[in-house]
Amino acid sequence: MIVNTMSKWNTDWYLLDSGASYHLIIPLLIDLNKLPIYYGGLIMDFSRNLSQPRDKFFSAMGAYLIKNYWDIKKLRHWNEDVLKMIGHVESAHSSGDYVFPMDLRYLAHVIDALINNNENEGYLRVSSKHGSVPILVAKKVGHFVLNYKYQENVFERKQMPLPEV
């Protein structure tokens, strides 16, 4: 779904697998105040892969971000709604929360950090938590999309300890 959705974007991108989730890197320099516009576009594009009525519900969430990217009060309201209604895939059945292919809770935390001028959110951290350094599984450069296949389960190996800083 990620490769299918992102192959339509007119930009390069890189998709990493950390063993627990996927991480999309888009090498664009953008005004951080406009980041909700990009997040809203991603949400809307991923929503096209969902069945009705989920596609309309989540697409409206993305459109709301695009329309209100400049309004801090409305962005806070969006963040509160996401954190209240949206869950993680692994706990959705027990909690009854909505789930989405992207981690909307993470996006809400990044938007909250932007609102509060906290620059310590929104990064892919390399740690031993999941046992492996993220690996490249797909990328789009120019008009070409490349998928990488690995013969072995790369996440079965133990990551070497990171040096202390």
N, C-alpha and C positions, 0 to 999 in steps of 0.2 A: 504494500500500500504506500509506503514512504517513497520508494523509487518511482512508482507509477505517478504519484501526486507531484513529486518534485521534478520529474523529467519535463514537465510542462512549464516550469519556471525558467525565465530567461536570464539565468545566472548560473555560475559554477556553484557546486556544493560538494560536501564530503560527508559520508555517513559512517560513523564509528559504532562498533558494538563493544560494550564494556562487560558483557557477560550477564548483566542484569537488565540493561535497557539499551536503546539506540540513542545516539547523539548526533544531531545535524549541525554541521558547521557551514555557514554561508559567508564567504570572505568578502563582505561588503562593509565599507565604512559608512555608518549612518548616524544621523543626529539622534541621540538617545531619547530625546523628547518624542521622536516619531516611531520608536520601537513598537508601541502598541499597534500602529498601522500594519507593520510586518507580521506581528503575531496574529492580528485579526485576519489578514490575508491567508496565512497558513491554516488557521482554524477553518475558514470558509472553504479553502481548497481541499482539506482533508474531509470536510463534511460531505463533499460530493460523493465520497465512497461509501457513505452510510445509507441504510434503508430509512424510509419514511416512518414515523415523523422525526426520528433522531436527526436526520440531515437538516431539516428546517430549524430545529431547536438550536443545534450547535452552530449552524451558519449564522443565525441571528446573534449569537454570542460574539462571533467574529466581527460581524457588521457593526455591532455596538462599539467594539474597541476602535474600529476605523473611524466611525462617526464622532466619537467622543475622546479621541486620543489626547486632546489638549485640556480636557476638563478633569482636574484632579479629583474633585468630589465624585464625579461619575466613575472614574477609574477605581476609586476606593470602594464604591458600591459594587462594581463588577468583581473586584477581588474578594469582597465579603461573600457575595453570592457563590462564587466559584469554590471558596474554601468551605462553605456550608453545604453545597449540593453535590460537588464532584468528588469522587473517591479514586482510589487506586484499583487497578484491575484485580489484584490479589485479594482485596477485601470487599469488593463490590457486592458480592452475594450476601455476605453477612450484614453489611451496613445498609444496603438498599440504595446506595449512592449511584448517581449517573457516572458512566465512564466514557472516555474518549480516547482515540488512538494516541493523542499527544498528552503529556502530563500538564493539564491545565493548571493544576495546583502550583506546579513549578513556575509557570508563566505568571501566575498571580503574585508569587513571591518576588519574582524579578521586577514586575511592574511596581510593587510596593516599595522595593529597594530604590527604584528610580525616583518615585515620588518623595521618598525620605532622604535622597542624596546619599544612599548607602551603596558604595561601589564594590562591595564584597559579595554580591550575588550574581548569578548568571554565568558561572564558569564551570567548565568540565574539570573536575579535580581528579588527578591520578593518585590512587591510593591502593592499599592492599585489601580493601574491603571486599571486593568481589574476586580476588585471586588473579587478576590479569590486567595488563595495560590495555586500554582500548585499541581495537584493531580496525583497519579500514575495510569495510565490506562492500561499499559502492561509492561511485563518484560521478559527477557530471562536469566535464571540462569542455567548453565550447558547446557544440551540439551533440557530443558523444557521451553516452551513459555507459559506464563500465561496472559490472558486478564481479566481485571476487569470491571464488569458492575455495574453501579450505578443506583438505582431506581429513584432518584430525580435529577433534574438539579442542580448540586452543585454550578454552577456559578450564580444562582439567588440570593444567599445570599450575604450580604455585608461583606467584610473582616473587621476584627477588625483593628483599626489604629495601625501601627507599632510604637514602642517606638522611641522617638527622641534619636539620638546618640550624 
